[in-house]
Amino acid sequence: MVRSTKRAGNFDILEKKFVPSPPLVCVEPNPGPCGGSYLPNEIRWGIVVHATEEGWDEKKIAKHYRIDPRTVRSTLDKYEETGSVEDRPKKWSKTSP
């Protein structure tokens, strides 16, 4: 917004002129809500190795792999519960027509 003033007697009148913003350069459009990207098992096992054998904390692992710390936590939880990092079976619900 650019403001200009006009003089009307003893008063200043502000006028607002619309000025469009410049186009964004090198910016990707927002993909919107969608499922997260798939985390390969090699990275999942790397998370487990870094946490259990090397003693890295979750933030350091997340920074190393450039993923959300919650992903690290859920991967470690899955490993502690099942002893594996494979995907858990999907819980499909049956709906009657």
Secondary structure as UniProt FT lines:
FT   STRAND          2..8
FT   TURN            9..10
FT   STRAND          11..17
FT   HELIX           41..52
FT   HELIX           58..65
FT   HELIX           69..82
//
